Amino acid sequence: MWVIGKPSRMAWWSFSVWAVTVVCWAGVGVGVWAAILEPRLPLDLEHRAVLDQDGDYLMLWTPREKDIIIEVQVVTKGYIGLGFSPNGGMKGADIVIGWVTDHGRVFLYDCHGEGNWLPAVDDSHDVKVLSGYQNDTHTVLRFTRSWNTCDQHDFHLTGDTTRVIWAYGSHDPDNINSVRMHLHQHRGTKSIYLREPRYSHSELSPDVSTWDLHASNVTLPDDTSTLYWCKLFKVPPLRRKTHLIGYEPVIEPRNLPYLHHMLLYECRLPEGDRVFDKWLGVRGVQCYTPNMPVSWIHCTSPLITWAIGSEGEMWPEHVGFPLGHGHGGADYFLLEIHYDNPTFKKGIVDESGLRLFHTERLRKYDAGVLLVGHRVTSNHIIPPGRRWKSIGHCSSQCTQQGLPEGGVKVFQALLHEHLLGRDILLRHIRNGRELPVTFKDMNYDFNYQQCRVLEQELTILPGDTLIAECGYDSTGITTPTFGGARTSDEMCLVYLSYYPQIQLDHCQSQPILGTILNSLGLKKVIDNSDKKINFYHTKEIDEEQETRMVHDLLKGNLELPNISYDFHLNLKSVIVQQLDALRNTSLYDILYSNATWQDEQLVTSFQDQVSYDIHKIFCHYMGKPIVDGEELCSYPDFVGIKQLGSECGHTGMSHPEKGDRHHFDVDKEAYHKVDSETTSTQNQPSPKVTSSTTPETSSKKRVTSTASGASVGPLAGANSPFQQGGGAGVALLCVCLLLTCLLHTLQ
């Protein structure tokens, strides 16, 4: 029987120790379970980019399904500014400003730009602080935000090109209102794909070799803005089948402003050695003019596409581009470099080029490149003072005849426009229904043309239709723009990298001349086509004449003049013959007349017809046409994408139907949801970043408090559950042990 009486002193002490221990270990358990249940933050962020020229401002990030984690590491002990801008400026930008005091206190403000002055603080704070510290050299802030916060002052981050603006100061401000913006001109902008990896490669394995292809002392002309320079190369000696697995540009820094793009084409002829070998000693000639040898027209299959802003490519582990004629590749290659010298600067000499990485350790699949879009021709017309759309077809006839039964899988693409380009997307139609848009950029930046890399590969089957749609803004110019080679001309192209390799290399279209004339109300014309410039036409190769040309170039006996790339001048040969005020007027003069584009009804008709009426197909198999018949197509009828509901409560936009001249943004993630939190970073290549000092190796100051309204999470880099969520349990355990010892002492 139990007798309840006054407990002895020893019993009271034992009971106290037991009770305190139970409470303490319960606290530890709560902390540990909190750590287990809390989503773990990644120790290393997946992507990184140096935003400034000196390497002092480093941005790291990891895209997740609903939000993005961002860290900035800046060589300063002052404030840091990071923003997302619609155009690279302050107005309309979504900006975060923060700093860490000498006592370790973190301040972070969610702001928006209203002009070129101090940003205003948002009413809604949509940024969550994860960590922050500073040491003797760096200030580091890590935070997270949703892709779409539904705040009118916040930028909706997507897979489109994002213009990141940055700034920093050398001193901490007293408060947000005393930030001295851009006092020392530490600011700038950089375009980035936030949802896709940037170019990087780890240390190359011993089996990887390099092959450099460089221009040879090319002197840029000082009397014309555009130069296309071509030079022939031969593959280095190969012992066996070899795969090209990546490349990077090798550009002289002083000449970077003058390089627009570099393309590497495969040259294919049955007797290529005899035709091409003699050209290897020639330093090059001007491309796509009468200066270019006829034999070089057979170098048409694109292999590498580098454009301004790109840092290069390393292709997925399962694909490689074969080298060598006997292994599915080519022996000879044409390097095309597009130089742009709009100010006609004198004395520019260049030797830039490409560095190719290749290996005998073969990948599973041979890869290839397919060019789709609007053919580069003067039939591509963009009126002045307009928001405009151009269409380029890869028709079902072409894919039906050019693709194998199982189709091909696309793993990346380069989207290409020029200065007027504002958006570009590739539609994919199968059996009368539109499939989700895989490649699009509704915020195109001419100065950032990096390939779009897919997480889920795109399958294109025989009979599928691809439609490249490009949006342009010509509101700032007063004359029409044409498709052409110059930077001031325009293009609408998509370079698709795919596997397995096939022989189809071009799938494009252009409006027929009759469509253009009809939309302008012109019924009767004379087309002096023999005067038309056409460098796509395959001519007979005069090998004796080319041998003499090589001899004269090597001896210095032949001086080739630079020729202008005004391809649209051929429109002067199209003469109106109908009996009205336009009789004997050229199509060129009509298109350059202001009266033409002031007729709104005519402009509407012109937009509709060049987009949705008859196009001529250009479907080339190793440079040779493969589509039978009249080679014509028109905009197909199909069931478009259904409208998407917005996460912010309003209705999302769909793709335009036939005849609609507007561009819409479709949320690809609604169709392809990828849990980026489960993506392993263990196999990611090491980022290509050089820095003399990194915060990780310096002494850290732990965050002790935060500014009002900001929140601080666990420190990045904590690798124990007791450090993330379980820290309170550990602290409680220590307190409990001290209490136990104290009680024991009292006994």
Secondary structure as GFF3:
##gff-version 3
##sequence-region A 1 747
A	DSSP	alpha_helix	9	37	.	.	.	ID=ss1
A	DSSP	beta_strand	47	50	.	.	.	ID=ss2
A	DSSP	beta_strand	57	63	.	.	.	ID=ss3
A	DSSP	beta_strand	67	74	.	.	.	ID=ss4
A	DSSP	beta_strand	80	85	.	.	.	ID=ss5
A	DSSP	beta_strand	94	100	.	.	.	ID=ss6
A	DSSP	beta_strand	105	112	.	.	.	ID=ss7
A	DSSP	beta_strand	120	121	.	.	.	ID=ss8
A	DSSP	beta_strand	128	134	.	.	.	ID=ss9
A	DSSP	beta_strand	139	146	.	.	.	ID=ss10
A	DSSP	beta_strand	162	168	.	.	.	ID=ss11
A	DSSP	three_ten_helix	176	178	.	.	.	ID=ss12
A	DSSP	beta_strand	187	192	.	.	.	ID=ss13
A	DSSP	beta_strand	208	214	.	.	.	ID=ss14
A	DSSP	beta_strand	218	219	.	.	.	ID=ss15
A	DSSP	beta_strand	226	234	.	.	.	ID=ss16
A	DSSP	beta_strand	242	250	.	.	.	ID=ss17
A	DSSP	three_ten_helix	253	258	.	.	.	ID=ss18
A	DSSP	beta_strand	259	267	.	.	.	ID=ss19
A	DSSP	alpha_helix	272	276	.	.	.	ID=ss20
A	DSSP	three_ten_helix	277	279	.	.	.	ID=ss21
A	DSSP	beta_strand	285	286	.	.	.	ID=ss22
A	DSSP	three_ten_helix	294	298	.	.	.	ID=ss23
A	DSSP	beta_strand	299	307	.	.	.	ID=ss24
A	DSSP	beta_strand	313	314	.	.	.	ID=ss25
A	DSSP	beta_strand	319	323	.	.	.	ID=ss26
A	DSSP	three_ten_helix	325	327	.	.	.	ID=ss27
A	DSSP	beta_strand	332	340	.	.	.	ID=ss28
A	DSSP	beta_strand	349	350	.	.	.	ID=ss29
A	DSSP	beta_strand	353	359	.	.	.	ID=ss30
A	DSSP	beta_strand	365	366	.	.	.	ID=ss31
A	DSSP	beta_strand	368	374	.	.	.	ID=ss32
A	DSSP	beta_strand	381	382	.	.	.	ID=ss33
A	DSSP	beta_strand	387	394	.	.	.	ID=ss34
A	DSSP	alpha_helix	396	402	.	.	.	ID=ss35
A	DSSP	beta_strand	408	416	.	.	.	ID=ss36
A	DSSP	beta_strand	421	430	.	.	.	ID=ss37
A	DSSP	beta_strand	433	434	.	.	.	ID=ss38
A	DSSP	beta_strand	439	441	.	.	.	ID=ss39
A	DSSP	beta_strand	452	460	.	.	.	ID=ss40
A	DSSP	beta_strand	465	473	.	.	.	ID=ss41
A	DSSP	beta_strand	481	482	.	.	.	ID=ss42
A	DSSP	beta_strand	492	499	.	.	.	ID=ss43
A	DSSP	beta_strand	504	511	.	.	.	ID=ss44
A	DSSP	alpha_helix	513	519	.	.	.	ID=ss45
A	DSSP	beta_strand	525	527	.	.	.	ID=ss46
A	DSSP	three_ten_helix	529	531	.	.	.	ID=ss47
A	DSSP	alpha_helix	543	555	.	.	.	ID=ss48
A	DSSP	three_ten_helix	567	573	.	.	.	ID=ss49
A	DSSP	beta_strand	574	576	.	.	.	ID=ss50
A	DSSP	alpha_helix	587	591	.	.	.	ID=ss51
A	DSSP	alpha_helix	594	597	.	.	.	ID=ss52
A	DSSP	alpha_helix	600	612	.	.	.	ID=ss53
A	DSSP	beta_strand	615	621	.	.	.	ID=ss54
A	DSSP	beta_strand	624	625	.	.	.	ID=ss55
A	DSSP	beta_strand	632	633	.	.	.	ID=ss56
A	DSSP	three_ten_helix	668	670	.	.	.	ID=ss57
A	DSSP	three_ten_helix	676	678	.	.	.	ID=ss58
A	DSSP	three_ten_helix	695	697	.	.	.	ID=ss59
A	DSSP	beta_strand	705	706	.	.	.	ID=ss60
A	DSSP	alpha_helix	727	746	.	.	.	ID=ss61
###
